[in-house]
Amino acid sequence: MAEKPRNKLTDLLTYLSIRTLGMCMQMLPIDAALAVGRLLGDITYLIYPRWKHRALDNLRLIYGPSVPDRWIRRTARDCLRHLGMLIIEVVYAPRLLKINTVFRYIRLKNMAETLHLLLQNRPVIMLSGHYGNWELLSFVLAVMGFTSYSVARHLPNPHLHRYVFGMREKTGQRIITKKGATSAVSDVLDAGQIVCFLADQNAGDRGLFVDFFGRPASTFRSIALLARSFDAPVVVTAATRLGDAFKYEFSVEQIIYPHQWRDRDDAVRWITATYTKAIERVARRHPEQYLWVHRRWKTRPPSTPKPIAL
């Protein structure tokens, strides 16, 4: 089906509005701007029922009657507050995160093994879910001197696409758009470099269904296929917010090594199920930092898949 033509004037006005808001925000100290972000989250919860009800529905689907409904509502609201702050942080990050300032805002945890991998000039796949500030993965790697390539969707608004991708690439990141990404990602891994993915997106009817929060979730096979093809370790990371300030703990939840899947009958399914379970563990610790408005369980499986031994 052909895409509906975009309204060029609407795209331009949207872009100008966002740029203007971003410039106004940057006149504020970061703590004041984050307070505005929380307010935007509260407003979104009150006046944008689609996201509110999607978050509530997902939380009820996962936690059901095991928690009070007031906890569900508070977590949904906190999720949108967190998202409001994240948007503010993306605008501020290029100004705040420099080589001489990054560790004022980012605390590293259990990163030694991962840093050793990154220094070996070998292909490495790093991933996270829609948790915490997922944008910080490639950002922090770039500030630390590691060139990484992130796979991202092409934004339909061309003005916003140039602005957002340009801002990310100024920090040292390299962006690969999803359309036609397979060949580009293969070239990067073949050259012994780092590729970063968001690994908890709904993959539609052709996805591989693995367990996520006790429910089958359609998941892209591509990460596991690339890991197997290039013998690349898969590093599951998390950037967890610490309080209401721009402070994060950047940690590694799990490293999945090639020797762990090499002799398995269905390595692709095992890799996919293993990193998905690692993302779940992270999100369960701070559910208010997970993006519950994301339609993770949108696609239903034709039948219940067999459980995978992890």
N, C-alpha and C positions, 0 to 999 in steps of 0.2 A: 504494500500500500504506500503510495506516494505521501511524503510529508506535507502537511498543510503549510503554505507559504507564510513566512513570518512577517509581522508588521514592523517595518524598519524604524518607524518613528517610535513605536512602543519600546523596541529594543534600545534605542538611543536614550530615551527618557529614563528607562530603568537603569541603564548604565550610569547616566549623569546623577541620578538620585543616590545610587549606592556610593559613587565616588564622593559626592558632597557629604553624605553621612559619614563616610570614612574619614574625610579631612576634619570634619567637626569633632569626631571622637578623638582624633589624635591631638587635639588642643587640650584634652583633659589628661590628668595623671592616670596611669593605668588602673589604679584601684577605683577611681571614680568612673572610668569607662566600663569597668567590669560590673559596677553597680547598675549602670545603664543597661548592660547586657542582661542582668538578672531581671530588671524591670521589663525588658522586651520579652523575655521568656514568660513572665507572668501575664503580660498583655496577650501574647500568643495563645496561652492556655485558656484565657477567658473569651477571646473573640474569634479564634480559629478552630472550630469544632472538629475539623477533619483530623488534625494532628493530635488534639486532645483525646478524641475517642479512639484513634488508632493506638496511641500509647496505652490507654486504659484497657483496650481489648487485648493487646499483646501481653500486658502484665497479668491480666486475669486468666488468659490462656495458659500462661506458664506457672503462675503461683496458685491460681484457683482459690479454693476456700482455706488454704493453709495459712493465709495471712489476713489480717483485718482489711476491710475495704478502705479504711482511712489511710492505711499504709500504701495501698495501690494508688490512691489519688495523690498522696504526697510525693510518691516516687515519680509519677507521671509529670507532676508540676516541676519537681526538681530536675527531671530530665530536660525539660524545655528551658529552664533557667541555665542549666549547664550548656545547652546548645547556644543560647544567647551570648554567654561568656566566650564560648569557643570562637564564634564569629568575630567578636571583638579582638580576641587574641591573634587570629590569623592576620588581621590588619596591623597589629602592633609588633608581631614577632620579628619582621625584618629589622626594625629599629632597636629592639631590645636584645635580641640574641646575636651577640658578636663573640668572636673567639675569646675576648677578655672579660665578657660579662655572662656568658651562657650559664655558668655554674652558680650564678646568683639565683637563677630561676629553675634550673633543672638539676635534680639529684639523681645520680646513676646508682643502680642497684644490680648486683650480680652480673656485671657486664664483662668481666675479665675473659671468660671463655669465648664470648662473641667477638670481642676486640681481637683476640688471637686469630679467630677465623678470618676476620676482615683484613688482617695484615698478611694473609697467605697468598694473595693474588689468585684466588680461586672463585668459581661461581658460588654466590650465596643468595638465597631467597629470604627476604625479611618480610614479615607480614604482621598485621594487627587487625582487630575488628573495629567496628564503629563504637569505640569505647574511649573514654578520656579525651585527650586531644590527639586524635589519630594523625593529624597533619604534622605533628612534631617529629615523627620517625625520620623522614627524609631530611627535615630541617636540621635536626641535631646532628645527623651523620654528616651533612654538608659543612656545618660549622666546625666539626671535629676534623675536617679534611678528607672525608671519604666521599668520592663521587658515587651517587646512587641514581638509579632510574626508577621513577614511579609511574605506574600505569594508572591513568585517569580518564574519565569520560570527557569527550569533547562537549563543551558547554554550547547549547543551541544559540544563545545570544552571542554574536561574534565579538561585540565590544567587551563584554564581560570575559569571554574566553581569552582574548589578548591580555586583558588586565590581570586576571587571576593567574594565568599560566606565566605571564611575564614576571609577576611578583614572586612566584615560586622559583623561577629559574634564576632570578637575581641572587638568590641565596646559595646557588651552587647545585641545586637539584636539576635533574634532567627529566622531562616529562615525555612519556609515550602515550599517545591517545589510544583508546581501546580499539578503535576501528583499524584493523590491519596490524595489531600489536604483536601477533604471534611471531612474525619474522623478525621484527625489531628486538623483541625480548630475547629470542634465540641468539641473535648476534651479540647482544650484551653479555649473556651468560657464557657464550662460547669464548668471549674475550676475557673471562675470569673476573667479571664485575658483579655489582650488587643490584638486584631488582627488588622493589618494594611493592607490596600489594595490600589492598583492603580485601580480606578473605572471607567476609561474612555477607556477601551480597546474594540475593535470590538469583538463581541461574535458570529459572524457567523450566519448561517441560523436558529439556535435554540435559538438565543437571543431574548430578549424582546425589541421591538422598542419603544423608547421614544424620545422626542424632545431634540435636542442638537444644539444650534445655528440655530434654525429654520428648521432643517432637521432631519428626523427620523434616529436614530442611534441604531444599534443593541447592546444591553447591557446585561451583565450577570445578571441572576436572583439571583445568589447565595448570594450576600450581603444582599438583602432584605429578602430572605428565612431564612438566619441565624439570622438576626435581629429579625424577627418575632418569630422564634423558641425559641430563648434564651432571648427574651425581652430585647435586648441590644440596648442602644442608639447608633445612628450613628452620628459621629462627622466629619464634612467636614472641612479639614484644607488646608492651603496654606502657602508655603514658598516663599515669593516674594523678588526677588533681589533688592537691593538698590544701584543703580549706578553700576560702573564697578569693584568695589572691592569685596572681599569676605565678604559681609554684607547682612543679610537677615532679613526680618520681618516675624516671624512665627505667624500666626493668625488662628482663627477659624471663618469660614464663616457662619456655621449653625450647630446647634445640632438638630437632629430629634429624638424626644422622643417616646417611645412606646405608650403613651396615644394618640398621634396624629394619629396613624394608626389603633388603636385597633378596632374601630367600622366601618372601611371602608370596602366596598364590595370587592375591589381588592387592598388589602394592599401592595402586592408585587409590583404591577405596580406603586402605589402611592409613595412608598418609593424610588423606582428606579428613577422615574421622578423627585422627589424632590431633591435628592442629585445630579442628573445630572444637574439640573438647577442651583444649587449652584456652581458646578464646572464651569459652563458657565459664571456665574456672575464674578467669580474670573478672568477667562481668558480674558474676555472683558475689564477689567481694564488695563491689560498689555498684549496685544495680542502678542507682540514680545517674551514673555516668555512662550508661549504655543508651544507644539511640533507639529507644522503643518506638519511635515514629517510623522507623524503617520497616518495610513490609517483608520481613525475613521469611515468614511462613506463607507467603502469598500462594505459591504453587503447591498443590496437594499431590502426594505420591499416588500412582495407580494401585500400589499395594504396599504393605509394610515391609521394608527391607530387613534382611537378617541382621541381628546385632553383630557388631564388630568387636572382637576381643582386643582391648587396648593394653 
